């Protein structure tokens, strides 16, 4: 009887191990490239920094939805953040997008930097993970 339970447990462990070998884990990962940026001044309201970027899907799963964050740094040491969203980037492909960061009037932006992302996997039944 003890031997029968040992064989059943061994069989179940083997099944679990082999099923893990055949299931591919999807990894969502991106690379961000800032193509260019420009500060625009407006007569009324705050200035705006436009950041043109590409987001490359470097993982092994399709991205259904993404949000990326950028920071604009001013010459006086202050900084401002903004984000941009998009949908659907298949594995190995990229999307071009623009992020708008609002900055106080009379501030001079000297650099911009990509600071983070949030990714959601695409699932084909119409929803997101």
CORTA-V929190 format. One record per backbone hydrogen bond with DSSP energy under -0.5 kcal/mol. CO is the residue of the C=O (numbers start at 0). NH is the residue of the N-H. If there is no record, write none. Layout:
((CO;NH) (CO;NH))
This chain:
((0;4) (1;5) (2;6) (3;7) (4;8) (5;9) (6;10) (7;11) (8;12) (9;13) (10;14) (11;15) (12;16) (13;17) (14;18) (15;19) (16;20) (17;21) (18;22) (21;23) (22;24) (25;27) (26;28) (26;59) (26;60) (28;57) (28;58) (30;55) (32;34) (32;53) (35;51) (37;49) (39;47) (46;102) (47;39) (47;49) (48;50) (48;100) (49;37) (49;51) (50;52) (50;98) (51;34) (51;35) (52;96) (53;32) (53;55) (54;94) (55;30) (55;57) (56;91) (61;63) (61;121) (62;88) (63;87) (64;119) (65;85) (66;117) (67;83) (68;114) (68;115) (69;81) (70;112) (71;79) (72;109) (72;110) (73;76) (77;73) (79;71) (81;69) (83;67) (85;65) (88;62) (89;92) (92;56) (94;54) (96;52) (98;50) (98;100) (99;101) (100;48) (102;46) (103;106) (106;108) (107;74) (110;72) (112;70) (115;68) (117;66) (119;63) (119;64) (120;122) (120;128) (122;125) (126;122))
